Amino acid sequence: MLTLERKLHMRVRTAARELGLPEREVLNRAVSSYLLELEEWQLLKEELRMWDVLSAKALTKYKL
């Protein structure tokens, strides 16, 4: 297994045992899920920034 903190390693080991899966598969699924969540968060962040820009432009036009 990759270098993990002791507590995290124990959580992976426990989950693997309870799910009947190899530790590597539990870790791969967890990392894949986490990375997907980060990508979705980044897309949301970009979309909100675009809305802020559009809102600022609309507000500027309204004030003129």
TAPE-V494490 format. One record per pair of residues at least 6 apart in sequence whose C-alpha atoms are under 8 Angstrom apart, sorted by sequence separation. I is the first residue (numbers start at 0). J is the second residue. If there is no record, write none. Layout:
I;J
I;J
This chain:
15;21
15;22
14;22
12;22
15;25
11;22
14;25
11;25
11;26
0;22
0;23
